[in-house]
């Protein structure tokens, strides 16, 4: 018996609607990006670079050519993980405008180890090619997200924090944008003194960068028959912050315990420890 055998009830029709706000109350943008994670912010940065060389196109996209919605208090507030990053993609994105030393990394991976764990032992094993990180950089995704948001805004993007995308707006077999969630509701859904209703945000192009199991992405996959195109793969993760007497001088990855061995359990995973 697995929790995945008992998913909560989900009716996709609850999360898709046609635009309903009067025209004078709608918010119109050129490109709308839902989610200010690394992918969404990299998209905003790249669009800013392209529009810098195409002022006529930027003008046609309106007063807000690129907008990013972020449900958290600020970009990075919902990014919890540490990460080991190959900086090649960021160097490609910024094309020499930003040096690696200016990016918010904690340092290079100089030492690393991979262990296979049993209940009572830890056996060091050779690092598989996909887990070799020597020379890569250690980062906090939260700090990286905040920094990428600064770069996106410097390139002309408008970031709207504390703004959740509640519904996908669609009509005539096209995505028109999103409807933002209401603000100022109590735990029971009641309207508080600071209540603000959500708004229709319409865009020529909508980019869904919600991350794992985004509810609007799920709606779009169902509505437009996109299942099978780069299917998502995800895992449950638990983060802990440890205070240790001796500073860790290496990146550690593990396999095995506490996951159960054997094909019948269908369990795979491990852990990572970053200084």
C-alpha positions in Angstrom: 0.0 0.0 0.0 1.4 3.4 -1.1 0.2 6.9 -0.6 0.3 7.3 -4.4 -2.5 4.7 -4.6 -4.8 7.1 -2.9 -4.4 10.5 -4.6 -6.6 13.4 -3.3 -9.6 14.2 -5.5 -8.6 16.6 -8.3 -11.0 18.1 -10.8 -9.0 19.9 -13.5 -12.1 21.9 -14.4 -11.8 23.8 -11.2 -8.5 25.3 -12.4 -9.3 26.4 -15.9 -11.6 29.2 -17.0 -12.2 31.8 -19.7 -11.2 35.4 -19.1 -14.0 37.1 -17.1 -12.7 40.5 -15.9 -13.9 43.6 -17.8 -11.4 44.7 -20.4 -10.5 47.8 -18.3 -9.7 45.7 -15.3 -7.5 43.1 -17.0 -3.7 43.1 -16.7 -2.1 42.7 -20.1 1.6 41.6 -20.5 3.6 40.4 -23.4 5.1 37.1 -22.1 3.9 35.8 -18.7 6.1 33.4 -16.8 4.4 31.5 -13.9 7.1 30.7 -11.3 10.2 32.5 -10.3 12.5 29.4 -9.9 15.8 29.0 -11.8 14.0 27.9 -15.0 11.4 30.7 -15.0 14.0 33.4 -14.2 16.5 32.1 -16.8 13.6 32.4 -19.3 13.0 36.0 -18.2 16.7 36.8 -18.5 17.0 35.3 -21.9 13.9 37.1 -23.2 15.3 40.4 -21.9 18.5 39.8 -23.8 16.6 39.1 -27.0 14.3 42.1 -26.6 17.3 44.3 -26.0 18.3 43.7 -29.6 14.7 44.0 -30.9 13.2 47.2 -29.6 10.3 47.2 -32.1 9.2 43.8 -30.8 9.5 44.9 -27.2 7.3 47.9 -28.0 4.7 45.6 -29.6 4.6 43.5 -26.4 3.4 46.5 -24.5 4.3 48.3 -21.3 5.2 45.1 -19.6 6.9 42.9 -22.2 8.0 40.2 -19.6 6.3 39.5 -16.3 7.0 36.8 -13.7 4.5 35.6 -11.1 5.9 34.3 -7.8 3.6 33.0 -5.1 6.3 33.4 -2.4 7.1 36.5 -0.5 10.2 37.0 -2.8 11.9 34.9 -5.4 13.8 32.1 -3.7 11.6 31.9 -0.7 10.2 28.5 -1.8 13.6 27.1 -3.0 14.8 25.0 -0.1 17.5 22.8 -1.5 21.2 23.1 -1.7 22.7 22.2 -5.0 25.9 21.4 -6.8 25.9 23.3 -10.1 27.8 23.0 -13.3 28.2 26.7 -14.2 28.3 26.0 -17.9 24.6 26.7 -18.4 24.8 30.0 -16.5 27.9 31.1 -18.4 26.0 30.3 -21.6 23.0 32.3 -20.4 25.0 35.4 -19.6 27.4 35.2 -22.5 30.3 36.7 -20.7 28.3 39.6 -19.1 28.6 38.1 -15.7 31.7 36.3 -14.4 31.4 33.0 -12.4 33.1 34.8 -9.5 30.2 37.2 -9.4 27.5 34.5 -9.1 26.3 33.5 -5.5 28.2 30.3 -5.1 29.8 29.0 -1.9 32.9 27.5 -3.5 34.1 24.8 -5.8 33.9 21.1 -5.1 37.4 20.0 -4.3 36.7 16.7 -2.5 33.8 14.3 -2.8 32.7 10.8 -1.8 29.9 8.3 -2.5 28.8 5.7 0.0 26.6 2.7 -0.1 24.7 2.5 3.2 23.3 -0.5 5.1 21.6 -0.3 8.4 24.9 -0.7 10.2 27.7 0.2 7.7 28.8 2.8 5.2 31.0 1.5 2.4 32.7 3.9 0.1 32.3 3.1 -3.6 33.7 4.7 -6.8 31.7 7.7 -7.9 29.6 6.9 -11.0 30.2 9.3 -13.9 26.9 11.1 -13.3 27.8 11.8 -9.7 31.2 13.2 -10.2 31.2 16.9 -9.3 34.9 17.9 -9.0 35.2 21.5 -10.1 31.5 22.2 -9.9 30.1 24.8 -7.6 28.1 24.5 -4.3 25.0 26.8 -4.1 21.9 27.6 -2.0 19.1 27.5 -4.5 17.3 30.2 -2.4 20.2 32.6 -2.8 20.6 31.7 -6.4 16.9 32.4 -7.0 17.2 35.9 -5.4 20.2 36.7 -7.5 18.7 35.5 -10.8 15.6 37.7 -10.0 17.9 40.7 -9.7 19.4 39.9 -13.1 16.0 39.4 -14.6 14.7 42.8 -13.3 17.9 44.5 -14.5 17.0 43.1 -18.0 13.6 44.6 -17.9 11.4 41.9 -16.5 8.6 42.7 -14.0 8.4 40.3 -11.0 5.2 40.1 -9.0 5.8 38.4 -5.7 3.1 37.1 -3.4 1.0 36.5 -6.4 -0.2 33.0 -7.0 -1.6 31.7 -10.3 -4.9 30.1 -9.3 -6.5 29.3 -12.7 -5.4 28.8 -16.3 -7.3 31.1 -18.6 -8.1 29.4 -21.9 -10.5 29.9 -24.8 -10.6 28.8 -28.4 -8.0 26.1 -27.8 -5.5 28.6 -26.6 -4.0 29.6 -23.3 -4.8 33.3 -22.7 -3.0 33.8 -19.4 -3.8 33.1 -15.7 -6.2 34.3 -13.0 -4.3 35.2 -9.8 -5.5 34.0 -6.5 -7.5 36.1 -4.0 -5.6 37.8 -1.2 -6.7 38.4 2.3 -8.8 35.3 3.0 -8.9 33.5 6.4 -8.2 29.9 7.0 -11.8 29.0 6.3 -11.9 31.0 3.1 -13.7 34.0 4.6 -12.9 37.5 3.4 -10.8 39.6 5.8 -10.5 43.3 6.0 -7.5 43.3 3.6 -9.3 41.2 1.0 -8.3 41.7 -2.6 -9.9 39.6 -5.4 -7.7 37.9 -8.0 -7.2 39.4 -11.4 -7.1 38.2 -15.0 -3.5 38.4 -16.3 -3.6 38.1 -20.1 -0.5 37.4 -22.2 0.4 36.7 -25.8 2.6 33.8 -24.5 2.3 32.0 -21.2 5.2 30.0 -19.9 4.4 27.5 -17.0 7.5 27.2 -14.9 5.8 26.0 -11.7 8.2 23.2 -10.9 7.3 19.6 -9.9 3.6 18.7 -10.1 2.4 22.3 -10.8 -1.4 22.3 -10.8 -1.7 24.5 -13.8 0.8 22.5 -15.7 -1.3 19.4 -14.9 -4.4 21.2 -16.3 -2.5 22.2 -19.5 -1.2 18.6 -20.0 -4.8 17.2 -19.8 -6.5 19.9 -21.8 -4.1 20.0 -24.7 -3.1 16.3 -24.7 0.5 16.9 -23.9 1.2 13.8 -21.9 4.1 11.8 -23.1 6.1 14.9 -24.2 9.1 15.0 -21.7 7.1 13.4 -18.8 8.0 14.7 -15.4 10.0 12.6 -13.0 10.1 13.5 -9.3 10.9 12.2 -5.8 10.0 13.1 -2.3 12.8 15.0 -0.5 13.5 15.9 3.1 15.9 18.6 4.1 17.8 18.9 7.3 20.4 21.5 8.4 23.1 20.1 10.7 25.5 22.0 12.9 28.7 20.0 13.2 31.9 20.5 15.2 34.2 20.0 12.3 33.4 21.8 9.0 32.6 19.5 6.2 35.3 19.6 3.5 33.6 17.5 0.8 30.4 16.8 -1.0 28.9 13.4 0.0 26.3 11.3 -1.8 24.8 8.1 -0.5 22.8 5.1 -1.9 21.0 2.3 -0.1 19.6 2.5 3.5 17.0 3.5 4.7 15.4 2.6 1.4 14.5 -1.1 1.0 16.4 -3.2 -1.5 14.5 -5.4 -3.9 12.6 -4.8 -7.1 9.2 -5.6 -5.4 9.6 -2.4 -3.2 10.2 -0.1 -6.2 12.2 2.3 -4.0 15.1 4.2 -5.4 16.9 7.3 -4.0 19.7 8.4 -1.7 21.0 11.5 0.0 23.4 14.3 -0.5 25.3 16.4 2.0 26.7 19.7 0.9 29.0 22.0 3.0 
